[in-house]
Amino acid sequence: MAEMFVDLWLRADAANPDSSVTAAVRSLAPQVDLPQRPRSTDAAPTAARVVAVRTSVGADAWTVVVAAIRDQSEPAAAASSPVPPVRFYAVSGSGGKDGQPVTVGGAPAEVAAPDAVPVPASQFPTRVPAGAALETSLGEFVRSYLSGGQGAGLERYLSPGLRVSAPKAAPYARVDVENVVADAAVAAGAAVPADGSKAQVQIRVIGEDRQGVRWPLLYRAEVTARAGRWEVSALEAGVTEPPAGTASSAVSAGAR
């Protein structure tokens, strides 16, 4: 509701009280103050996306911080008064618990961006050299994964019983592994270790699409040595380091 309110409020105009946008804002907050634009303005600025990024709930009230993201195709603002591509607004109100009506307290307040959480220290301290058995195997796996999956021979890189749903419409004309890091030194050897050896790895990939755009991609996986080769035994997409003690068998992003 906070997202919808900010989206409507940004497009409303106090000088045009009969517009459908103004009526929609008033239905959410009857007494809210609205922006007022000069008559020379052709159209109200809009946000391409409005996304709630933080919620604080108290005993009788709540506040939601909403990010309003401008469309990059909009004309650039004058250098003397640049408009940031993302602006943040705090919306306060009450109600909404257990199906109760929601009430908006008034106009949004423009606020600073929420503080970013510091990036934790890497849990992958071991660099896997280019050309090592694991780096080669993961390079073949990622290329197969991003070129259609099972139909491209993906299963040959997976541990028995693991199924991975690969993206079917990946647009990459070329896929390169930039680097591989692991949580165990056993992953960095030139040869494959004894059967049952395991490691958690992070794979940085560059996918180049048919228009020449290079996309940095990041994957995490668990790998297991078996029959003289490394196999992917779990796949998880994302950039967040797993917390200590996380079960290594957890998989996501289409892997199961």
MOLINBEL-V786135 format. One record per run of one state. SS is the DSSP state (A for helix, B for strand, O for the rest). FROM is the first residue (numbers start at 1). LEN is the number of residues. Records with the same first field share a line. If there is no record, write none. Layout:
SS = FROM-LEN ; FROM-LEN
This chain:
O = 1-1 ; 12-8 ; 29-20 ; 58-4 ; 70-9 ; 82-4 ; 96-1 ; 100-2 ; 105-4 ; 112-14 ; 129-4 ; 146-3 ; 153-1 ; 159-5 ; 165-7 ; 183-2 ; 189-9 ; 210-4 ; 227-2 ; 238-17 ; 256-1
A = 2-10 ; 20-9 ; 79-3 ; 97-3 ; 133-13 ; 149-4 ; 154-4 ; 185-4
B = 49-9 ; 62-8 ; 86-10 ; 102-3 ; 109-3 ; 126-3 ; 158-1 ; 164-1 ; 172-11 ; 198-12 ; 214-13 ; 229-9 ; 255-1
